[in-house]
Amino acid sequence: LHIVSDEPWIPWELVKPFDPAADWQMDFLAARFELTRWLTAQGPLLPVARRLDLAAWVCLDSRSDDGGTADRSYLDEWSTAERFEEVCLEERSPDAILDLLASGRGDLWHFAIRGSSEDPGDVVVPLALSDLAALEQTHLYGLGPMENHRPLVFMNAHHAARQHQILGKMTGWPATWIQQARCAALVAPRWRVSDRSASRFSQFFYDSLRSGKTFGGASSDARRQLRALDAGATWLSYVSYGHCNARSSNHLPG
C-alpha cells in the first residue's frame, strides 16, 4: 500500500478501518499492508535499485541504554561483511555532516541521535549533536538536490517524522529530505521512542533489506518483528517514505 499525500495530520500507520454495523474491524494499516508513503510535490517515485558503496553513520553514544552504540556496532558489522566503505562522523558539528552531504557521497545516511524538542507543537525539531550544536532543517536548504546519488536516510531520532503545514507549505524533516535534498527514501519515527526499541527496529529493517526484500517489505518486517518483542507502540511510530518496490541493488534476488 503506497500513500501519496502532503496532508500532515493523518497518521496513516495508525488507521484502523472498521464497520460498526457489521461488528468488523481490521488491524492497523501498518500491520496489514507493506505501507509506504511519498509527498505529492515530488510526483510519483519510480522504483530504484541503489547500490551501497558508502554509508555514513551519525551515531552518538550519549543516547541512553546504549542505543547509539548498538546501532554503530551493527553498521560496523554490515560494512565489514559486505565490503562497502563507511564513514562514522565523530565531529559533532553541522558542518561535518553538510560537507559530506555536499560531496555527493553516501548512499545510506543513518542518524542515531536525539531530537532536541519534546513539544509536539514545535514545527522544527533540531537534532542535538552536542550541548552547543544541532543540525536543523534549514541547514539542508542550501545543499541543493542530491540527484546524482539519492541516498536512503534512516533517522533514529525522536519526532523526526513529524510534519506541519504552514501557509500551505509542508515543513518538517520529511519535507526537507524529500523536497529539498531529494533523497530516495526516508525512515523515521513520529514520536519519542526508546533507544533500545529504535535500535532493534533499524536492525530488523536492515536485516530484511539485506535479505533481498523490497523497501516496503523491509519496513513491514521490522514493524512485525518489533511488535512481537515490544509491548509498546514503537513499531507503529515509524514512517517509511519511498517506493514500496525499491531495493538495494547489493541484494537483488537471483
N, C-alpha and C positions, 0 to 999 in steps of 0.2 A: 504494500500500500504506500503510494508516494503522494504526499500532500504538498501542493504548491500554493503558498499563500503568504501575504505580507501582514495578515491580521495577527497582532501580537498577544491577544488576550485569551485565546482558546488553547488550553494545554492538551493538544491532541492525544498525547500518550496516555492521558488520564481519562479520556472519554470512554463511557460505558453505555453503549446503546441498550435500550430496553423497551419493552412493550407492556405497559401496566395492564392492558386488557387481557393479554394472554399469559400474564404472570411469567414473563420470559425476560431474561437478562443475559447479555453477552459479557465476556471478560473484557478487561481493558483492551483498547485498540493496540497498545504496545505489546500486549501478551498474545493477542490473536493473530497479528499480522507482522510481517517484516516491515515495520513502519519507518519511513524516512521522510524528510521534508526538503523544501527548497524555497527560495524567495522569488516572487513573480518578476521583480525588477530585472532579474538576470535572464529571464526566459527559460525555456527548457534546457536541462543539462543532459548532454549526451553521455552514454556510458563511457568510462575511461579506464584504461589499464595502465597504471602508473608503476614504474619500476622504482624500488627503493635503493638508491645508490648512496644517499647521505641522509642521515637523520640527526636532528638537533634536539637535545633534551634541555629543558629548563626545570631542574628538579632541586628544590630547596629542602635541606634536611631539617629546617626549622618547623616543618609541619608536624603535628602531633602524631602519636602512636606509629611512628616510622613509616608513614605513608609515602613520603618523598623518597626515602631510602629504598623501599620495596620497589617503587617504580623504576628507580635508577638501576637496581640490580637486575630486574627483568630486561630492561632495554640493553644493558651491557651484554647479557647472555645472548639476546637476539642478534645483536650486531656481530658478535663473535661467531655464532653458529652459521650465519648466512653471509658473512664477509662483506657487509657494507659499512661504509665509513660512518662514524658517529662523532658528534661534537657536543660535549656537555658544557654549557655556559656557566662557569663558576662566578664570573664577574657580575655582580648584582647591580646592573645599570641598564636602563632602557637602550642606551647607545650600543652596547654589545649585541643585544638582540636585533636592533634595527640594522646594524652594519651587516650581519649575516643574512637577514632577510633581503636587504638591498643588493647583496651579491648575487642573488638569483640561485643560491644553493639551498639545499634542504628539501627533500621530498616528503618528509614527515617531521612535524613540529609537535613535541609533547611537552605540555606545561603541567608540572606537579607543584602547585603553588597556591597560596591563599588569595581569595578575593578579599579586598580590604574593606568592603562595605557589607554590613549585615542588615541594612534598612531596605525592605522590599520596595520602598517607594523611590529609591535612588535610581536615577536614569543611567548614570555612569558607574561602572564597577571596576575601579583600578585593580591591577594585580600587584600586591605588595612584594617587591623584590628585597627590600630591607626596611629598616626603620625610617630611612630617609629617601628612598627611591621607590617608584611604582611605574609600571607600564600602563599607559592609558590608551584608550581607543584613538584619541586624536594623534598619538604618535605614529599611527599607521597611515594617516591620511596623505602624507607627503611621499609615501613609497611608490605609489602608482601600482597598476595591476601586475600581479605575478603571473602573466600569461604564459611564460615560457616553461614553467615547471609546475604550477598549480598544485601546491602541496596538500596533503591531508593534515589537518590541525586537530589535535586532541587536547582539550583544556580541562584538566582535573583541577578546577578552581571553583570555589563556591559561587553560585549565582551567574556563572559565565554564559549561560544560555538565556538569561533574562533579556527581554525586549520591551521597548516602548515605542510609541509613535508621537512625534512632536511636529505640529503643523503639517500633518500628512506625510511626514518623512520618518522612516524607520531609524531607530538608534539602538545601540547595544553591540555586544561582541559579534553575534551572528551577522548583523548588517555590515559591520566593519570588515570582518574577514571575507564575507561573500561578495559584497557590493563594492568595497573599496580595494581590498587586496586580491580579490578574485581567486580565493583558494578553491580547490576541487571538492573538498569535503570538510566538515567540522563536526566534532562530537564534544558535548559539554553538558553539565548539569544545570537545571533550572533553579535549584535551591541549595541550601547548605547540606553537605553530605559528609559523613565521617571519612577520615583519611584512609582507614583500612578498607572500607567498602569501596571507596573510589579507586583505590589501587587494584582491588580484586576485579572491579568492572573493566578497567582498562586492560588487565591481563587476559581476562576472558575474551574480550573483543579482539585483541591482537592474536591470541591463540587461534581463534576461529578464522581470522583473515589469513593467517599463515597456513591454515589447513586447506585453503583454496576457496573458502566461502566468499560470497559477494558482500558488499558493504552492508546491504540490508540484512543479509543472513548473519553476519558477524554481530551486528547490533542486536538482533533478536536473540542470538545465542547468549550474548553477555547478559541481557536482561533476564532471560530464563534461568541461567545458572546462578546469578546473584540472588534472584527471588527465592530459589531453593535453599540458599545458605543464610539469607539475611531476613529477619522478621520485619525489618524496616521498609521504607518506601524508596530507598536509594535507586533501586532498579528502574523505578518509574521516572526518576528525576532526569535521566539522560535523554538528550535530544540529538538525533543524528541528521545532519544536513548533508545531502549528497545523493547521487543517483543510486537507487536500490540495487542495480545490477553492476555497479562498478567493482573492479577487483584490483588487487596488486598483481602486476604482471610477473613478479617474482614467483607467484604461486598459482599461475593459470593451470587448470586441470589438463592432463594429458601432456 
